[in-house]
Amino acid sequence: MAKRKVLLVDDEANFAKLIGERIRTWGYDVLESLSGEEAVSILKNKKPDIMILDYRMPEKDGLSTLKEVRKVNKTIPVVMFTAYPDEKSIVESEKLGISAYIPKLSVYSDSQESLKSAIMLAEKNIKKRSMKRRV
């Protein structure tokens, strides 16, 4: 079976590279994007299975990007991964159907383990949808 493709969107290149490498060790192919505009283009052309999206980015923030993503793909699991969690971003992201909202740094949890769990949950949901279509 082919590896699932994860689109990682974060404007901080060093952080994206670090997290991208970690996700690869979990057995996924990783596509990296440094902007919302580029992410939407990758989504259209390379058809990733799961998206990890930074909330706070210049030019096109995560919420604006997510709105564009939903026009292109209504069902792709999206994990909002942000260093600046706040109630407004959580509520607005949930309205657009995110799979998970994870603070990058948290004193209460290991953010990388939370991210790994969110990706694995998204993968299970993709498999369930795929099985329902076959029935």
N, C-alpha and C positions, 0 to 999 in steps of 0.2 A: 504494500500500500504506500502511496506517495505521502511524503511529509506534508503536513498542513502548513500553509503560508501565513505568517503573522506580519502585518504591516505595523511598524513602530513609527509613530509620528512624534517628534520632539525637536524643538528648535536648538537645543543644546547638543552640539555634535558629539562632544566627549561622553556625555551621559548616554546618548542614543547608542553610541558604539559599545559602551560598557554593558548596558542592558541588552542590546542586541546579541552580544556574545553570550551572555548568560542564557537567554532564551534559546539560542542554538544548542547549548549544552543540554537543554531539556528535550531536544529532538525535533525542533521546528526549523523550517526555513524562515529567514527573516528578511523582509524588505524594509529599508529605512527611508524615512522622509524627514526633511528639516523644516517643512512648512505645510500649512493646510492646503494650499493650492496644489502643491506637488502630490500630496496624499490623495486628493480626489482624482488626479490624473493616473496615479498608480492603481487606485481602486478600479478605475474604468478599464485600464489596459492589462493589468497583471492578475486581477481577480483574487485578492488574498481571501483567506477564510476567516480571519480574526483581525481586529484592529485594536491597537493600544494607542491612545490619543492623549497627548498633553493638553491640559486646559488652557494654560497661559502661554500664548505665543504672540509674537508681533504680527502685524498686518491682519492675519486671519486667525482668531483664537480657536480654541477647541470646540466651543459651542457653535460658532459659525461654520466651522469645518464639519461638525456632526450634522448640522442642518443640510449641508450639501451632500454629505455621505448618504443620508436618508433619501434624498431624491434619486440617487444612483442605485442604492442597495438598501432596501428596507429591513432586511433580515440579518445582515452581517453583525456578529457579536462585537460590541465595542466596549472596551475597558477604558474608562477615564482614569488617567494616572497623573496626579498633580502634586506639586509641592505647595500649592496654595489652596487647600480645600476651604470652601465656605458654603453656607447653606444655599445661597442663590445658585451657585454652580451645580450643586447636587440636585436641587429641585429641577432646574432647567434641563440638565442632562438626563434625569430620569424620565422627563416628559418625552424625550426623543428616543427612549428605549435602550439605554445602556445596559450592559450585562453586569457591570460592577463599577464602583467608584473607589479608587484606592489612593490614599495619600502616599507620596513617594517616601517620605520620612515620617515615621510615627514612633513615639515612645511606647505605644501600646501593642505594636505588632511588628513583625518582620515584613517589610513591604515587598521584598522579593518573593518570599513564600506566599504572601497574599496574591501577588501578581501571578505566580505559577498556578495557584489554586483557581484563580479566575480564568486563566487560559484553559486549564483542564476542564473546568465546568462548561466553558463555551464550546469546547470540542465535543463534549458529551451531548450538548443540546443540538449541535450540528448533526451528529449521528442519529439522534432521535428524529429530527426533521426528515433526514434522508430515508430512514426506515418507514416513516409514515407515508412518504410519497410513493414508496414501492408497493404498499398494501392497497 
